[in-house]
Every structure is written in C-alpha cells, then in structure tokens.
C-alpha cells in the first residue's frame, strides 16, 4: 500500500545494511555546546544587568490586550492630556463661515403710462392675462350645471396657457391696446346679456379669438381676414364664423365702447395687478388735464 502523502515524492535510494549499522547511537551523537538552564540563574542576570535590584519575573508577561481605536481617540482628546497644536498655515487654516445669502427683495413695480394708448401691448397683455387667470380659478371651482354648455366651450382645456395665447394674438393678429381693452369690456357685456357664459379654462381661448376678431372689425380701419384670425387662433374658418355670429347675437351687436370706459378698465386692471403701477408723474399730469378739460367745458356750457 502506498502512502498518499509520499506517492509523488522521489524514490529514495536504499541504504546498505552496512552503512546503516555505521550510524552512531543517539547517546553518542555530538551536540552543540549549549549551557544548561541552570547557568542562567537570577544572580548571574543581576550581575549582567549591573543592577542589584533587577530580578527575573517568576511568570512570563501577559500579552497586551487589543486596543479599540475609538478609545484611543477618546483618550487622546481628553482635556487632561496635552494637545499639540500645529502651526496655522495658509494650507491648513480653517475657512471662514460663508454668510447666509440675503433674501431677494420684492420685485420692483413696473410703471405704466396714464394713457392706455401709450402703454406697451405686451405689458397690457400680461395684466389682462393675470385678470383672466383669477376668473378661471374662481369659475373652475364651480361645477357645471345642466344646460350650461355654450358655443364657446371646448371639450378639454387647450395645451397653451392663457398668457402665451394672448401674446400670440397680440403679435400675429396685430392687436393694439384699444382692441385689448375692448376684449375685456366684452366679458362684462356678454355676461350681462348671456348669464350662462363664464370665463373658465374651457371657454377662455375661444372667447379671446372671437373677441379679437369682432373688435378688430368693429373698431379698426384695417384688419385681417377670417382665414388669418382662424389660423392664428387655432380654429377652423367655419368655427370662427359661427363663434362670431353667436357673439354678435348675444351682445345685440353693441360692440363699440366709449373711450372713457376703456380708460376706466385700463386703470382698474393696472391697480389690481401685482407687478405694475401707474406712473405718479404722468398720473398727476393726467388728472390736471382732466380738471382743465372739465373747467373749459363748463365754461363753454355756461
């Protein structure tokens, strides 16, 4: 039987019997000159160390237990020990705390002229869009009653916002400020003659394109065709014609407001807006002009 531990080891050459007999017995083998243990006595150790009090401990020292790094950190950070402070250099100098950023101030109010004919149509469009959004938030919270659907209702709210849609009409349909204020005037006029109509997320877009078409044709000397208004408003020409006839019939063809009414709408819109205000200098001048005109008219009347 071959031992598994030695089956891959090289074969040893057999030693003759005569050679094996020539080996010395264990007792006669030469040994190294190692002094006996008794040679290292405590007295000799004291003599070698040079101290008469140096003694050999009876028991060997126990190994040091394993030290937890956290305890070392705690021990070194204790106030009882001396802490060595490194010199402060620009590389290891602590950075000063960053001061808190101050809160931004309230946005400044953008002044608008006292005369609506002189205002920027984009600013006026932003003011009208804010007013329309207030109406939409109020009317959308009211559930739609039976029979409340009108020609101006859409199946779903369009994907474009009211502000962007109104700016689109202003730019591509060339709507001046009197036309924009007339569109706001038409909201009250239509509601007074047609109480079922309200400005909501389903009616505002169709109302705006219809009011822009009617006001442009009724108040401006030059206007676009229905094809242009329909393309800008995103409706078909047939649908725009039906909306126009529906609107004119509901307001009884009364579509021309007085200039004083438009000025009153303009001031009320600016006053209720958060980011716009009437210029103080121009407002005082406008009031003075109104007073002078009233006096002159009364003098002529007298």
C-alpha positions, 0 to 999 in steps of 0.5 A: 500500500502506498502512502498518499502523502509520499506517492509523488515524492522521489524514490529514495535510494536504499541504504546498505545494511552496512552503512546503516549499522555505521550510524552512531547511537543517539547517546553518542551523537555530538551536540552543540555546546549549549549551557544548561538552564541552570547557568542562567540563574537570577544572580548571574542576570543581576550581575549582567544587568549591573543592577542589584535590584533587577530580578527575573519575573517568576511568570512570563508577561501577559500579552497586551490586550487589543486596543479599540481605536475609538478609545484611543481617540477618546483618550487622546482628546481628553482635556487632561492630556496635552494637545499639540497644536500645529502651526496655522498655515495658509494650507491648513487654516480653517475657512471662514463661515460663508454668510447666509445669502440675503433674501431677494427683495420684492420685485420692483413695480413696473410703471405704466403710462396714464394713457392706455394708448401709450402703454406697451401691448405686451405689458397690457397683455400680461395684466389682462392675462393675470385678470383672466387667470383669477376668473378661471380659478374662481369659475373652475371651482364651480361645477357645471350645471345642466344646460350650461354648455355654450358655443364657446366651450371646448371639450378639454382645456387647450395645451397653451396657457392663457398668457402665451395665447394672448401674446400670440394674438397680440403679435400675429393678429396685430392687436393694439391696446384699444382692441385689448381693452375692448376684449375685456369690456366684452366679458362684462357685456356678454355676461350681462346679456348671456348669464350662462357664459363664464370665463373658465379654462374651457371657454377662455381661448375661444372667447379671446379669438372671437373677441379679437376678431369682432373688435378688430372689425368693429373698431379698426380701419384695417384688419385681417381676414377670417382665414388669418384670425382662424389660423392664428387662433387655432380654429377652423374658418367655419368655427370662427364664423359661427363663434362670431355670429353667436357673439354678435347675437348675444351682445345685440351687436353693441360692440363699440365702447366709449373711450372713457370706459376703456380708460376706466378698465385700463386703470382698474386692471393696472391697480389690481395687478401685482407687478405694475403701477401707474406712473405718479408723474404722468398720473398727476399730469393726467388728472390736471388735464382732466380738471382743465378739460372739465373747467373749459367745458363748463365754461363753454356750457355756461 
